[in-house]
Amino acid sequence: MRRRLFTAGLLALTVSAAGAASPAGPAPARVAVPLVPGDTFTYAFSDVTELASPNNPILTFSDHGTFAVAVSAGATFAGHTGLLRLRYSGSTPPTDEYVGFATGAGGTFEERTYGFVTSYPKQGSITRTIAGGSIENEYPEAEGRTWSPAADSETASLLDGSAPAVSLTVDDFADGSYHSYRVDDDANGKVRRGVTVTADGRAIATIDQPGYNPGSTSFGAPFATKTGFVIPATSAGANVVSQPPARPFTRDVPDWYPGHGAVPLPLLTISETVRGPVLTPAACGGRARLRAFDLRTTQRRIDPDAGTVEYVTGDEYDVARLGNACTIQIDRMEAYDNAAGGNLVAAQTVRSITILTAIHGPEPAAQPFSLDVAPVVPAAQFFPYPVDPGGTPPVAAR
């Protein structure tokens, strides 16, 4: 799911004693509030993906299109009432995001996302519930304000109407630990897979399928040897049921974690920092050179079971009266052979840019603004591709 691509700005709210929020009186004037129930925001996006693996040429893929986000009030989700529903449509699976506001520290307003419902035609839907809500922004925006958007836990469930039927439940916690349980049910019977990753970086995966002994793979904490740190990987079972269950076998895998030592904890680090004011970079096309606050996102996630490390850096440019006018993001996923060699087997980098193209209804003028100093974030640092005069990055041939 793409991070929500606009913000509520200076939304005027009335907060009850219970912390629920609702717009105060009639819809405020758009010059003060870019997020108004009944509005529809339209965005153009372009993604460029590079897939690299040892001894192979780099593969490049691209995707581009448009999507709209319609805002409505009075929604209810997971026991929370009086929420805004943001409905995504277009070049993205139909998705509803549920957003509310509450009073934060120092009298600020916290914008919180409580969950998503994504529908896949003929396949089913995914419901993602965020316990307590994840902080997306704090208002009014102020330079230097920092917080972590991760909250308590997340539960995602998949109801799949396809064949074979699939059910999936994931409990995902703020420290990067998680538990997932998946069942595939087809004519041959049910295949059950479970994964548990603990907060200290240990992991165990289990599988139970017809015709095979139950199997498991576990990964322990790194420890030092004469040649460097290694990660113990133990497998057992998963052989045909006509034979005795395979005995546990442990292999010491060269440490692939960042730093090649003890596992960096927590497994998930994510923060938001407000920077600015800055000028929106040239890559924002028609929304370039506007005065904005830069909501900088940085994230690192390590998955001991999957053998992956993900790094995300994003800049969301919030412009007065427009909300989020432009978002630029880089997502890099590194995959390692965590069962044997510990070497890097593939790396995927996705560079994305999303630009606000229209707001349904009268749109106020957002005048270009000049600063005495250069923008804090050079455009080429995050989207090193030329931009045509229309503001849309070129798309490579598939």
N, C-alpha and C positions, 0 to 999 in steps of 0.2 A: 504494500500500500504506500503510495507516494505521501510524503508528509503534507499536511494541510498547507495550502499555498496562499493564504491571505490571513490577515489578522483583524481583530475587532477595533483596533485603534482606540479612540477616546469614547467608547460606547458608554452612554449614560445608563446607569443601572440603579435599581432599587433592591437592596439586599434585606431579606427577612431575617428574623432571629435564628432560623434554622440554617441560614447560609445559602438558600436558594436565591436565584437572581432572575429578574425579568426586566424588560425595557420599561423605563419610567414614562408613563403617560403616552401621548401620541408619538409616532415615529419621529425621532429627532431629525434635524436638518442634515442633509448629506454632507455638508461642509464639515460637520463635526464627527460624523459616524459613517465609516465606509461599509460597515456590515449591518444591513437592515433586512429584517424578514420581508420576503417578497422579491428581493433582488436576485439576479443571476449574474455571476462572474464568469467570463469566458477567458480561457488561457490557451496559448500555443506552447507546445513543448517540443524539444528535440533532444534525443539521447544518442550518444555515440558509445558503443561498447567495444573494448579491445580485449581479446582473449589470447593470452600468451602461455606457452608451455615449452619446456626444454627441447631443443633440437627441432622445433617446428616454427614455421612462419607465424607472425602475429595475424590473427583473424580479426577483422573489423566488421561490426554490424551497426546498423543505425535504425532508429525509429523516430517518427515525428507525427504530430497530429494536433488535435484540439480537444479540449474537454470543457464542460461547464459545471459550475457548482451553484446550486440553487439553495437559498436560505429560507427556512421556515421556523416558526416559533411554536411553543407549547408542546414539545415532544417529550416522551417518557421513555427511559431506557434503564434497565437493571435497577428498578426501584427509585431512580432519580427523575424528578418531575421539573417542568418549567425549563427544559433544555432547548437549545437551538439544534435543528437537524440540518446538516449540510449534505445535500444529495449530489453526488458526482455522477456524470453521464458523459458519453462520447467515447473517445479513444481510451477507455478504461473500463473495467468491469463495474456495473452499477453498484455503487457503494453509498451507504448512509453513515455519516459520522455524527456523534452526539456530543455537544459541547455545552458546558455551563460555566458560570462565574461565581466566585466566592471571595470573601475578604481575606487578604493575605497579610503577612507581616508588615508592620508599619503603615497599615491602612491602604495598601495597594490592592488592586483587583487581580486575582489569579484566573487566568483562562485555563480550563481543564477539559481534557478529552476523556470521556467515560467509556467509549467503545465504538466499534464499527460493525456493520453488517454488510458483507459483500456477497453478491449473487452471481452464480455462474450458470447460464442457460443450459438446461439438460444435464447439469452436473450436481447442482445443489448450492449450498451457501455456507459461508464461514461467519460465525459470530465471535467477535473478540471483545471481551469485557475487561476493563482496566479497573481494578479495585482501588477506590479512593480517587481515581482520576489522575491523569498524567498532566503536569503543568506544562503548557505550551508557551505561555508568555505571561508577563506581569506588567500591569499598566498603572500609572503612565510609564512608558519606556524611558529609561535613564541610562546614560553612559556608565558602563562599569557594573551594572546589575548582572548577577550571575546566579544560576540555579540549575538543578538537575531535573529534567522532565520525567524521569522514571519514577514510578510510584508502586508501592506495595507489590502487586502481582498482576499478571495478565492471564486470562483463560481464553483460549481459542477452541472452538468446536466446529467440526466440519460435518455437515449432513449431505452426503453425496448420493444423488439419485441414479448414478450411472451403474453399469455392470462391469466389474464387480463393485458391490456396494462398499463404501469406505466410511469409517467413522474415526475421527481424530480429536483427541483432547490434549491440550498443552497448557501446563501451568508454568509461567515464565516470571521469574522474580527479578527484583531490581539489582541484585548483586551478580546476575548472569547465570545463576543456577536455574535449572528447569527440570520438569518431568513431562514426558510425552508418552501417549499410549495410542497406538493405531491398530485397527482391525480391518483387514481386507477379507471380504466374504464373497466367494464365487462358487462355481460348481464343484470344485475340489475341496471345499471346506474353508475354514477360517484360518487366516494367518495373523498372528498377534505379535506386535513388536512394541517393546517398551524401552525408553531411554531415561536414565536419571543422571544428571550432572549436579554435583554438590558444590557448595560455595567455596570449598577449598581446592577445587579443580580436579577432583576424581570423577570418574564416569563409569557407568555400566550399561550395556545394551543387551537386551534379551530378545529371543525370537522363538516362537512356537508355531510349527506348521505341520500339516498332515504328511505322514510318511518319513518324518525326520525326528531325531531326538531333540529335545529342547537345547537351545544353544545360547551362549553368552560370550560377550567380549567386554573386558574391563580395562581401564587405564588408571594407573596409580600416580602418585606424586613423583616428580623428578627427584633423582638422587645422584650424588657425585660419584664418579669412577675415575680411574687413572687417566682415562682419555677424554673426560668431560661428563656432563650431565646426561642421564638417560631417563626414559620414561618406560616403566614396566607395562607391557600390554599382554594380557592373558586371555586366551580363548579356550572354550570347552564346548563339547557336544556339537550339535548341528549336523551330525552325520546321519546316514539312513538308519531307520529304526530297526532294520534287520540285524544291525551290528550293535555291540555294546557302545554306550555313549563315549565319545572321544574324551580322553583324559585332559585335564587342564594343561596348557602349554604356555609358558611365558617367554616373551622375547623382549630384550632391552632395546628400545628404539631410541636412536639419537634425539636428544631434546630439540624440538622444533619451535618451542615457545619463544616469543620475543625476548631477547637477552640470553637465551640458551642457558638458563639456570632454573631457579625455583619459578613455579608458575606465577606470573604477575597477577596479583589480586587487587581489586575484585575482577572477575572475568569480564564484567561489563562496566565501562566508564563512559558516561555521557554527560555533557554539560552544555548549557546555553549561556552566552555572554552578549550583552547589548553593547555595541560599539557605535560611535558616531558623535556628531553627524558626519556622514560621508556623501560622496556623489555616487549614484548608481553607475556601474561601469558601462563601457561601450557595448559589451555583449548583451546588455539589456535592450538593445535596439530602440524602439520607440519610447521606451521608459528609461533611456540613458540620461545621465547628467541631471537627475532629480535629487534633491536633498532627501536623505533617508537615514533611518537608524538601521544598522546592520546587525541582525540577530544571527550570531555565529554559533553553529552547532559543531561540536567535535565528539566523536564516538570511536571507541575501540571495543570489539567483542571477540573473545576467545572461546571456541567450542572444542573441548578436549575429545568429545566423541566423534564429531564430524572431521576433526583435524583442520579447522579453518580459523583464520584471523581476519576480521573485517575492520576496515578503517573508513570512517565517514567524515567528511568536512563539507559543511554547507553554509551558504550565506543567503539569508532571507532579507530582502531590502523592503522595509516598511516605510511607505511614503504617506505623509499627512493627506487625508481626504480620499486616498485611494486604497489604503491597506497595503497588502503585500503586492507590490508592482512587479517584482522580479525575484526569482530564486535560482541560484547557481550551486550545484552540488557535485562532489566527486565521491564515489563509493568504490573502494578497492577491496576485493576478496582474494585472499591467498589460501590455497589448498595444499596440504602437506600429506605425505604418506605416513600416517600416524600408526600404521600397523607393522611397518617393517623398517624402511630406510630413513624416515624422518625428513626426507628431502622435499623441496618444493616441486609439486607436480603441475600446478596451473595457477595462473593469476588472472583475475578479471577486473577490469577497471571500467566503470560507467561514469561518463561525464554528462551531466544533465543541465539544461537551462529551461526555465519556464517563465513566460512573460504574460502579464495581464494585457489582454487585447481589448476588452470591452466590459462595461457594466451596464446591465439592462436598466435603463432609466437615465435621467440627466446626470452626466458625469462632470464634476467640477474641474476647472483647469488646474493642473499642477505645474507651476512654472519652473523652468530650469533654474538651477541655483549654482553660483560659482563660489568656490572656497579659495582661500589664499594658499592652501597647501594641497598637495596631490591627494587623490582618494587613498584611503587606508589600504584597500584591497585592489591591487592591479587586476584588471579583467583577465589577462593572459595567465595569471597564476591558477585560475580555477576553470577557465574555459578557453584553452589555447587554440581556438579556431577562428578564422576570419568571419566577420559578420557582414552580410550584405546590407545595403541601405535600408531595407525593410525590417531589419532586425532579426531575421531568421537565419540561424547557422546553416551552412550548406550540409546536405545529407549525402553521404557516400553511397555509391551503388551497392545494392545487396549482393 
